[in-house]
Amino acid sequence: MHRLYPRCIDRSLRYRSVAMFVVTLIGGALTAGALADDASDLASAKSLSRAFRNVAETTTPSVVTLSVSKNLRNVLGGDGENPFTDRRRSELFRRFQEEMRRNPERFQQNGVGSGVIIDTSGIILTNHHVVQGADRVVVRLHDGREFEATDIRTDEATDLAVLRIEGAENLTAARLGDSDQMDIGDWVIAIGTPFELEFTVSAGIISGKGRSLRDSGERDRRTTFLQTDAAINPGNSGGPLLNLDGEVIGINTAIASRSGGNDGIGFAVPSNLVRWISRELIAHGEVRRAYLGVSIAEITASIARQFGLERGSGVLVAEVRSGSPAESAGLQVGDVITRIGGTAVRTPGELQRIVERSSTRSTQTLAIVRDDQSQTLRVRLSDLPPPTEL
């Protein structure tokens, strides 16, 4: 017994030593694995940081700051006839006019916005609301040079504008990307001049696509927007929203905010719409839109049940305007338009985009469903008379 006891002690110690060695090995392996994971996470973070840095470095030279001046004398009627008949108000208005003539700088409204160079000849994209009613627009480049903008052309319906600067050399133009390739969750970068802080860079993701501002109290714009949580504030308007390849996939145009500042809900005009609008403005000075002459509705679940249709199988004609191309073609209320020119349509927005970008006075083929029967109509589009949907 006495001889066995020490042997049991020795054997127990040997087992315990082996167990501790195994635990040490496992612990070491776990620690090494955790460190490897941490290193991998850090490498991924650094890689993303480098991507942001590269976009900022390559694209910031394409971004400009716009200083906009508006003479309130023109807005307030400084040179107009006196509208008042009673002596006291008439005298006050006369003094007001004299004061505006003596001190015009006191009646100057100034603002700041952003823009992006899209052609090295000096063509710049921005928002309509940034330059609307401006008497003078000064463009400040990334290197500090300043030029007065000329030939300002705008499209209020999409809140886009193009302008030119002359005599500027060595300009860097940004590339327009494909906004249709952007998905919810994709990283984006916004560059602009929020609160007059020039060339500020912020990052976020695409939060939504196909957003409409009609429900937000905005005027009836003819576009849907990309939504982002990248910080967009007053002064960012007209600046670019970029993907990680440094391509412009949107022009920042609006925010949804209760405070007037960034609440994480910003909107940008998609680059594929920007491309078409800018080409029209540059070539023609205005956007030529084709007109069909209908009011349309989405085929909701209730409408689909009522008409025995499938959701997404077309758009419902809710109204045919008198004297319109649609009326001449024989389109009727209750018809479902499924295709136009060979392209399937699933939403009202899709039909609107196809119609308005078609050549005015072109003839298009409409595939419709009427009384459960498929039919084909031919319609000759006309110029869009303002203001209408299609």
KENUKOL-264260 format. One record per atom (N, C-alpha, C): residue in one letter; x, z, y. Coordinates in steps of 0.2 Angstrom, whole numbers, plus 2048, in hexadecimal, padded with zeros to 3 digits. Atoms other than C-alpha are relative to their C-alpha. Example, Ala and Ser with C-alpha at 12.3 -4.5 7.8 and 13.67 -1.06 7.14 Angstrom:
BEGIN
A8048007FA;A83E8277EA;A804800806;S7FC7FF7FA;S8448247FB;S7FC803805;
***
This chain:
BEGIN
M8048007FA;M800800800;M804800806;H7FB7FF7FA;H80E80580C;H8047F9801;R7FC8067FF;R8177F5808;R7FB7FA803;L8058057FE;L8077EA80B;L7FF801807;Y8027FF7F9;Y8037F181C;Y8047FD805;P7FC8047FB;P8127EB825;P7FF7F87FF;R801807801;R80F7DA81D;R7FA7FE803;C8078027FC;C7FD7DA823;C8017FF807;I7FE8007F9;I8047DE834;I8037FA802;D7FC8067FF;D8107D0833;D7FC7FA800;R804805800;R8047C482D;R7FB7FF805;S8058007FA;S7F77C983A;S8037FD806;L7FC8037FA;L8047C6847;L8027F9800;R7FE808800;R8097B5841;R7FA7FC801;Y8068047FE;Y7F77B0841;Y7FE800807;R8027FF7F9;R7F47B7852;R8057FB804;S7FB8047FD;S8047AE858;S7FE7F8800;V802807801;V7FE79D851;V7FA7FF804;A8068017FC;A7ED79F859;A801800807;M7FF8007F9;M7F47A386A;M8047FA801;F7FD8067FF;F7FF794868;F7FB7FA800;V805805800;V7F0789864;V7FC800806;V8047FF7FA;V7E6790872;V8047FD806;T7FC8027FA;T7F578D87E;T8017F8800;L800807800;L7F677B878;L7FA7FD803;I8068037FE;I7E477887A;I7FF801808;G8017FE7F9;G7E478188B;G8047FB804;G7FB8057FD;G7F3776890;G7FD7F9801;A803807800;A7EA76688B;A7FA800805;L8068007FC;L7DA76B894;L803800808;T7FE8007F9;T7E476F8A4;T8037F9802;A7FD8067FF;A7EE75F8A2;A7FA7FB801;G8058047FF;G7DD7568A0;G7FC801807;A8047FF7FA;A7D575E8AF;A8057FE806;L7FB8037FB;L7E575A8BA;L7FF7F8800;A801807800;A7E37488B4;A7FA7FE803;D8068017FD;D7D17488B9;D800800807;D8007FF7F9;D7D574F8CA;D8047FA803;A7FC8067FE;A7E37428CC;A7FC7FA801;S804806800;S7D77348C8;S7FB800805;D8058007FA;D7CA73A8D4;D8037FF806;L7FC8007FA;L7D773C8E1;L8027F9802;A7FE8077FF;A7DD72A8DE;A7FA7FC802;S8068037FE;S7CB7248DF;S7FE801807;A8027FE7F9;A7C872D8EF;A8057FC805;K7FB8037FC;K7D97268F6;K7FF7F8801;S801808800;S7D47148F1;S7FA7FF804;L8068027FB;L7C37158FA;L802801807;S7FE7FF7F9;S7CC71C909;S8047FA802;R7FC8057FE;R7D870E909;R7FC7FA801;A8058057FE;A7C9702908;A7FD800807;F8037FE7F9;F7C170A917;F8057FE805;R7FB8017FB;R7D2709920;R8017F8801;N7FE807800;N7D56F791C;N7FA7FC804;V8068037FC;V7C36F2922;V801801808;A7FF7FE7F9;A7C66FB932;A8067FC804;E7FA8037FD;E7D76F4935;E7FF7F8801;T8018077FF;T7D26E2932;T7FA7FD804;T8068027FD;T7C16E293A;T7FF802807;T8007FD7FA;T7C36ED949;T8027FB806;P7FE8047FB;P7CC6DF953;P7FA7FB802;S8058057FF;S7BC6D4951;S7FA804804;V8057FC7FD;V7B16E2959;V801800807;V8008007F9;V7AD6E296B;V7FB805803;T8047FC7FC;T7A66EE978;T7FC7FC806;L8048047FB;L7986E7984;L7FE805805;S8027FD7FA;S7966EE995;S7FB7FC804;V8068047FE;V7856E999B;V7FE803807;S8037FE7F9;S77F6E99AE;S7FA7FD801;K8068027FF;K76E6E79B3;K7FE802808;N8027FF7F9;N7696E59C6;N7F9802800;L8077FD800;L7596F09C8;L7FC7FD806;R8038037FA;R7566E79D8;R7FB7FA7FE;N804805803;N7506D89CE;N7FA8027FC;V8057FD804;V7466E39C2;V7FA803805;L8047FC7FC;L73E6EE9D0;L7FD7FC806;G8038047FA;G73A6DF9DC;G803801806;G7FC7FF7FA;G7476E29E9;G7FF7FB805;D8008067FB;D7456D19F0;D7F97FD800;G807803801;G7326CF9EC;G7FC802806;E8047FE7FA;E7246D09F8;E7FD807800;N8037FA7FF;N71D6E09FE;N7F98017FD;P807800803;P70E6E49F2;P7FB805803;F8057FB7FD;F7076F29FD;F7FD7FE806;T8048027F9;T6FA6F0A0B;T800806805;D8007FA7FB;D6FA702A12;D806801803;R7F98007FC;R707706A1F;R8058047FD;R7FB7FB802;R70F715A17;R8047FD7FA;R7FD803806;R71270DA06;R8047FA801;S7FD8067FE;S7176FDA0E;S807801803;E7FA7FD7FD;E724706A18;E8058027FB;L7FC7FD806;L72B70FA09;L8037FA7FC;F7FD805804;F72D6FFA00;F8057FC804;R7FB8047FC;R7366F6A0E;R806804801;R7FA7FC800;R742705A0F;R8047FF7FA;F7FD800806;F7457049FD;F8037F97FF;Q7FD807800;Q7496F19FE;Q806800804;E7FA8007FC;E7556F4A0C;E8068047FD;E7FB7FC803;E75E702A02;E8037FC7FA;M7FD803806;M7606F79F3;M8057FA802;R7FB8057FD;R7686E99FE;R806803803;R7FA7FD7FE;R7746F5A06;R8048037FB;N7FC7FC805;N7796FF9F7;N7FE7FD7F9;P802803807;P7766F39E7;P8038047FA;E7FD7FC805;E7826FE9DD;E7FC8067FE;R8047FA802;R77670C9DD;R7FA7FE7FC;F805803804;F7697019D5;F8027FC7FA;Q7FE804805;Q7736FB9C7;Q7FF8047FA;Q8017FC806;Q76F7009B5;Q8057FD7FB;N7FA802805;N77E7009A9;N7FF8027F9;G8007FE807;G77F701996;G8057FD7FC;V7FA802804;V78B6FF988;V7FD7FE7F9;G801802807;G7896F6977;G8067FD7FD;S7FB802804;S7936EE96A;S7FE7F87FE;G801807802;G7966DC963;G8057FF7FB;V7FB802804;V7A06D3957;V8027F8800;I7FE807800;I7AA6C3958;I7FF7FC7FA;I802803806;I7A46B694C;I8047F9800;D7FD806800;D7AE6A7952;D806800805;T7FA7FF7FB;T7C06A695A;T7FF7FC806;S8018047FA;S7B969A967;S7FD805805;G8037FB7FB;G7B16AA96F;G7F98017FF;I8077FF801;I7A06AB967;I7FF8077FD;I8017F9801;I79A6BD966;I7F88017FE;L8067FE802;L78B6C495D;L7FE807802;T8027F97FE;T7816D3963;T7F88007FF;N8077FF800;N76F6D9965;N7FD7FD807;H8048027FA;H7626D2971;H7FF805804;H8027FA7FC;H75D6E3977;H806802804;V7F97FE7FD;V7706E697C;V8007FC807;V7FF8057FB;V7706D7988;V7FA7FE804;Q8068027FD;Q75E6D598D;Q800802807;G8007FF7F9;G75C6D399F;G806801804;A7FA7FE7FD;A76E6D59A3;A8027FB805;D7FE8057FB;D7756CE9B3;D8087FF7FF;R7F9801801;R7876D19AD;R8028037F9;V7FE7FD806;V78F6D499C;V8077FF7FF;V7F9800800;V7A16D899B;V8028027F8;V7FD7FF807;V7AA6D7989;V807803800;R7F97FD800;R7B86E2986;R8028007F9;L7FD801807;L7C36DD977;L8048077FE;H7FC7FA803;H7CC6E996B;H807801804;D7FA7FF7FC;D7DC6E6975;D800801807;G8017FE7F9;G7D56EB985;G7FE7FA805;R8028067FB;R7D26D998D;R7F9800801;E8078017FE;E7C26D6996;E7FE7F9802;F8028067FE;F7B86C7998;F7F8800802;E8078007FF;E7A76C39A0;E7FC7FB7FC;A804804804;A79A6BD994;A7FC7FA803;T8048057FD;T7926AC997;T7FC7FD7FA;D804804805;D7856A198E;D7FC8057FB;I8047FB805;I77A6B0987;I7FA7FD7FE;R806803803;R76D6AA97B;R7FE8067FB;T8037FB804;T7616B6973;T7FA7FE7FC;D807801804;D7536B7966;D7FD8077FF;E8037F9800;E7486C6969;E7FD8027FA;A8047FF806;A73E6C4959;A8058047FB;T7FB7FD805;T74E6C994F;T805805803;D7FB7FC7FC;D7576D395D;D8077FE7FF;L7F9802800;L7666C895C;L8027FC806;A7FE8047FA;A7706BF969;A8087FE7FF;V7F98027FF;V7806B596B;V8027FF807;L7FD8027F9;L78B6B397A;L8077FE7FF;R7F9803800;R79C6AB97E;R804803805;I7FB7FF7FB;I7AC6B0987;I8057FA800;E7FC8067FF;E7B76A398E;E807802802;G7F97FE7FE;G7CA6A398F;G8048057FC;A7FD7FB804;A7CD6B0982;A8047FD7FA;E7FC802805;E7DB6AC976;E8028057FB;N7FE7FC806;N7E16B3965;N7FA8057FE;L8057FC802;L7D06B9961;L7FF8017F8;T8017FF808;T7CC6C094F;T7F88007FF;A807800802;A7BB6BB948;A7FF8037F9;A8027FD806;A7B26C593B;A7FC7FB7FB;R803804805;R7AB6BD92B;R7F98037FF;L8077FE802;L7986BD928;L8008007F8;G8017FF807;G7956C3916;G7F97FE7FE;D806801803;D7866C190A;D7FC806800;S8037FA800;S77A6CF90E;S7FB8017FA;D804800806;D76F6CA8FF;D8048037FA;Q7FC7FD805;Q77E6D08F4;Q801808800;M7FF7F97FF;M77D6E28FB;M7FA8047FC;D8057FC804;D7746EF8F0;D800807803;I8007F97FE;I76E7008F4;I8058057FC;G7FA7FC802;G77D70C8F2;G8067FD801;D7FA8037FF;D78A7008F7;D803803807;W7FC7FD7FA;W797707904;W7FF7FA806;V7FF8047FA;V796700916;V803804805;I7FD7FD7FA;I79F703926;I7FD7FD806;A8038027F9;A798702938;A806801805;I7FB7FF7FA;I7A46FF947;I7FC7FE806;G8038017F9;G79E700959;G802804805;T7FE7FC7FA;T79E709969;T7FB806801;P8057FB7FF;P792718967;P802805805;F7FF7FB7FB;F791723976;F8067FE804;E7FB8027FD;E79E71897E;E8078027FD;L7FA7FF804;L7AB71D971;L8027FA7FC;E7FE807802;E7B370C96E;E8038007F9;F7FE802806;F7B670595D;F8008067FB;T8017FB805;T7AF714953;T7FE7FD7FA;V801802807;V7AF712940;V7FC8067FD;S8047FB804;S7A271B935;S7FE7FC7FA;A801803806;A79E718923;A7FA8037FD;G8067FE803;G78F71A918;G7FE7FB7FA;I802804805;I78571190B;I7F97FC802;I8078047FF;I77670490A;I7FB8057FD;S8057FB803;S767710909;S7FA7FC7FE;G806803802;G75A703908;G8007F8802;K8008077FF;K7566F0909;K7F97FE802;G8068037FF;G7486E6910;G7FB805805;R8037FC7FC;R7436F391D;R7FC7FD806;S8038037FA;S7366EF92A;S7FF806805;L8007FB7FB;L7366F893B;L7F97FF803;R8078007FD;R7236F393F;R7FD8077FF;D8037FA801;D71E704938;D803805804;S7FD7FB7FC;S72A70D943;S7FF7FF807;G8028017F9;G722707953;G8047FB804;E7FD8057FD;E72E6F9956;E7FC7FA801;R8048067FF;R7286E895C;R8017FC7FA;D801804806;D7236DB94F;D8067FB7FF;R7FA804801;R7356D594B;R7FF7FC7F9;R801805805;R7366C693F;R8068017FB;T7FA7FF805;T7436CE933;T7FE8077FC;T8007FA804;T7456DC926;T808802801;F7F97FE7FE;F7556E7928;F8038047FA;L7FD7FC804;L7626EF91E;L800807803;Q8007F97FD;Q76170291F;Q8078037FD;T7FA7FC802;T77170D91F;T800807803;D7FF7F97FE;D77671F921;D807800804;A7FA8007FC;A78771A92A;A7FE802807;A8027FE7F9;A78772293B;A7FF7FB805;I8018057FB;I77F717948;I7FC804805;N8027FD7FA;N77C71D959;N7FF7FC806;P8008057FA;P77871696B;P8077FE801;G7F98037FE;G78670A96F;G8027FC7FA;N7FF804807;N78770495C;N7FD7F9800;S804806800;S77A6F7960;S8047FA801;G7FC8077FF;G7816E595D;G8068007FC;G7FA800804;G7906EB953;G7FF7FF7F8;P801802807;P7936E6941;P8008067FB;L8007FC806;L78F6EE930;L8037FC7FB;L7FB803804;L79C6EA924;L8008027F9;N7FF7FE807;N79F6EA911;N8078027FF;L7F97FE801;L7AF6F0909;L8057FA800;D7FB8067FF;D7B66DE90A;D8017FE807;G7FF8017F9;G7B56DF91D;G7FB7FA802;E8048057FE;E7A76D291E;E7FA803803;V8067FE7FC;V7986D492A;V7FA7FF7FC;I807801804;I7886D7920;I7FA802804;G8057FE7FC;G77E6DD92E;G802801808;I7FF7FF7F9;I77C6DF941;I7FC807802;N8037FA7FE;N7786F1946;N7FB800806;T8058027FB;T7686F1950;T7FB806802;A8057FB7FE;A75D70194F;A8028067FC;I8007FA804;I75C713949;I7F9803800;A8067FC800;A74E71E944;A802807801;S7FE7FA7FE;S75072E94D;S7FB804804;R8047FC7FB;R74773D955;R804802805;S7FC7FD7FB;S75574295F;S8037FB805;G7FC8057FC;G75C731965;G8077FF7FE;G7F9801803;G76C73395B;G7FF7FF7F9;N800802807;N771730949;N7FD8057FC;D8037FB805;D76573893C;D8017FD7F9;G7FE802807;G76D72E92E;G7FB7FA7FE;I804806802;I76071F92F;I8017FB805;G7FE8057FB;G767710937;G7FE7F97FD;F802807802;F7626FD936;F8047FB802;A7FC8067FE;A76B6ED936;A7FD7FA7FE;V802807801;V7666DB937;V8047FD7FA;P7FC803805;P76C6D3926;P8047FA802;S7FC8057FE;S77A6C7928;S7FD7F97FE;N803806802;N7716B991F;N7FB7FD805;L8048027FA;L7646B992D;L8047FF806;V7FC8017FA;V7716BB93A;V8037F9800;R7FD806800;R77A6AC934;R7FB7FA802;W8058057FE;W76A6A1936;W7FF800807;I8027FF7F9;I7656A8947;I8067FE804;S7FA8017FC;S7776A794E;S8017F8800;R7FF808801;R778694948;R7FB7FD805;E8068037FC;E767690950;E802801808;L7FF7FF7F9;L76C699961;L8067FC802;I7FA8037FE;I77D691962;I7FF7F8801;A801808800;A77767F95E;A7FA7FE805;H8068037FC;H76667F967;H7FE805806;G8017FC7FA;G76668E973;G7F98057FE;E8067FC802;E75669596A;E8007FF7F8;V801800807;V750698958;V7FA7FC7FF;R806804801;R74568A952;R7FD8027F9;R8047FD806;R738691945;R7FA7FB7FF;A805804802;A72C68793B;A7FA8047FF;Y8077FC800;Y71968C93A;Y7FC7FD7FB;L805802805;L70D68C92C;L7F9801802;G8077FE7FD;G6FE695934;G7FC8047FC;V8047FC804;V6F96A2928;V802808801;S7FE7F9801;S6F86B5927;S7FF8027F8;I7FF7FF807;I6FD6BB916;I8018087FE;A8007F9802;A6FC6CB90C;A8048017F9;E7FD7FF806;E7066D28FE;E7FB8017FA;I8057FF805;I6FE6D28ED;I8018077FD;T8007F9802;T6FC6E58EA;T7FD8007F9;A8037FE806;A6F66ED8DA;A7F87FF800;S8078017FF;S6E46ED8E0;S7FE7F9801;I8028077FF;I6E46DB8E6;I8027FC7FA;A7FF803806;A6EC6D68D6;A7FA8017FB;R8067FF805;R6DE6DE8CC;R7FA7FC802;Q8068037FD;Q6D16D78D8;Q8007F87FE;F800807801;F6D76C58D6;F8037FE7F9;G7FD802807;G6DE6C68C4;G8077FD800;L7F9803800;L6F06C38C9;L8058057FE;E7FB7FB801;E7006CB8C6;E804802806;R7FC7FE7FA;R70A6D58D3;R8067FC800;G7FA8037FF;G7186CB8DA;G7FF7F87FE;S801807802;S7106BA8D5;S7FF7FB806;G8018047FA;G70E6B48E7;G7FE804805;V8037FD7FB;V7066B88F7;V7F97FE802;L8078017FF;L6F46B98FC;L7FF7FD807;V8018037F9;V6EE6AE90B;V7FA804802;A8057FC7FD;A6E46BA916;A7FC7FD805;E8038047FB;E6E06AE924;E8047FA801;V7FE8077FF;V6E269C928;V7FF7FE807;R8028007F9;R6E469993B;R7FE7F9801;S8038077FE;S6DA68B943;S8057FB803;G7FC8057FE;G6E367B946;G8078007FE;S7F97FF802;S6F268193D;S8027FA7FA;P7FE805806;P6FC676930;P7FD8037F9;A8037FD806;A6F5682922;A7F97FD800;E807802800;E6E367D927;E8007F97FF;S800807801;S6E866B928;S8017FE7F8;A7FE801807;A6EF66C916;A7FB8027FB;G8067FE805;G6DF67490F;G8018077FD;L7FF7F9802;L6E668690D;L7FA804802;Q8057FC7FF;Q6D869290B;Q8018087FF;V8007F9801;V6D56A590D;V7FF8027F8;G8017FE807;G6D76AD8FB;G8057FC7FC;D7FB804804;D6E46A08F6;D8068047FF;V7FA7FC801;V6F46A78EE;V8067FB800;I7FA8057FF;I70469E8F3;I8058037FB;T7FB7FE805;T71069F8E4;T8077FD801;R7F98047FF;R71E6928E9;R7FF7FC807;I8008057FA;I7236888F9;I8067FC7FF;G7FA804800;G72F67A8F8;G8048017F9;G7FC7FF806;G73367E8E6;G8028077FF;T7FD7F9800;T7386908EA;T7FA8057FF;A8057FA801;A72E69F8E3;A7FF805805;V8007FB7FB;V7276AB8EF;V7FC8067FD;R8037FA803;R7236BD8EA;R7FD805805;T8027FB7FB;T7216C68FB;T7FE7FC806;P8018037FA;P71A6C290C;P8077FE804;G7FA8017FD;G72C6C4913;G8047F97FE;E7FC806803;E7336B6907;E7FD7FA803;L8038067FE;L7266AA90C;L8017FF808;Q7FE8017F9;Q7296AD91F;Q8077FE801;R7FA8027FF;R73B6AB91D;R8017F87FE;I800807802;I73969A914;I7FD7FC805;V8038047FB;V72D694920;V8037FF806;E7FD8007F9;E735698930;E8077FD800;R7FA803801;R74669292A;R8007F87FE;S801807801;S73F681925;S8007FC806;S8008047FA;S741672930;S7F97FF802;T8078017FD;T73367193C;T7FE7F97FF;R803807801;R727662939;R8027FD7F9;S7FE803806;S72E661927;S7F98017FB;T8057FF805;T72265F918;T8028047FA;Q7FF7FB806;Q72166D90B;Q7FB7FF7FB;T805800806;T71966E8FA;T7FE8077FF;L8037F9802;L70E67E8F7;L7FD8007FA;A8037FF806;A70A6848E6;A7FB806801;I8057FB7FF;I6FA68E8E7;I7FC8017F9;V8057FE805;V6EE6978DB;V7F9801804;R8077FF7FD;R6DB6958E0;R7FB8007FB;D8057FF805;D6CD69B8D5;D8037FF7F9;D7FC800806;D6D969D8C7;D8037FA7FE;Q7FE807802;Q6DE68B8C8;Q8077FF804;S7FA8027FC;S6F06858CD;S7FF7FA804;Q8008077FC;Q6F16788DB;Q8067FF804;T7FA8017FB;T6FE6708E6;T7FD7FD806;L8018027FA;L6FC66D8F8;L8067FD804;R7FA8027FC;R707663904;R7FE802808;V8017FD7F9;V70966B916;V8067FD804;R7FB8027FB;R712664925;R800805805;L7FF7FA7FB;L71967392F;L8017FD807;S8008027F9;S719673942;S805806803;D7FC7FB7FC;D72367D94F;D7FC807801;L8037F97FF;L71F690950;L7FE801807;P8027FE7F9;P71469495F;P800807800;P8007F87FF;P7176A6965;P7F9802802;P7FD7FD805;P7116B2960;P7FC8007F9;T804800807;T70C6B094D;T8058027FB;E7FC7FE806;E7116B593C;E8047FB7FD;L7FD805803;L7156A5934;L7FF7F9803;
***
